[in-house]
């Protein structure tokens, strides 16, 4: 569906440019944007490789396992119907760690794997389970300590102080995470009290 949307936007832009007689500007925008996209990707790649390397070192050294064990009681409270040693729990924790360090691109495949495992736990039903809703809420509002991707973009565009976004990001994501979890728990307990859970 997303591919159709992008193609539709592209066609509409070209047709609009032809009607308005601004095809030269459309062509210029295409080439300039393509150049900027490549430059941006190369800039992001170096930062992502660095942080993914650190994540791999943390994983090999056992640091991620220790962090996972630290968060397990909290995770069991959030996902009571997911068995502690189920693969879904590992993917959820890895996704949260990647999001915490601002590695949204690395977190996405882990999030998809977590959803696949949660769907298996749900018996492969077409309707979402409570755990899937909780995970989605946390995934979209997770605490970010180091917004790696944003810092890389700011560095790429020669920001005076690319890392000054760190503190506001921590505050904003902490508030969104607390809000997301609070709303999720509210509806969970309300549903439980009504006997539908």
Buried (B, 14 or more C-beta within 10 A) or exposed (E): EEEEEEEEEEEEEBEEBEEEEEEEEBEEEEEEEEEEEEEBEEBBEEBBEEBBEEBEEBEEEEBBEEBBEEBEEEBEEBBEEBEEEBBBBBBBBBBBBBBBBBBBBBBBEBBEBBBEBBBEBBEEEEEBBBBBBBBBBBBEBBBBBBBBBBBBBBBBEEBEEBEEBBEEBBEBBBEBBEEBBEEBBEBBEEEEEEEEE
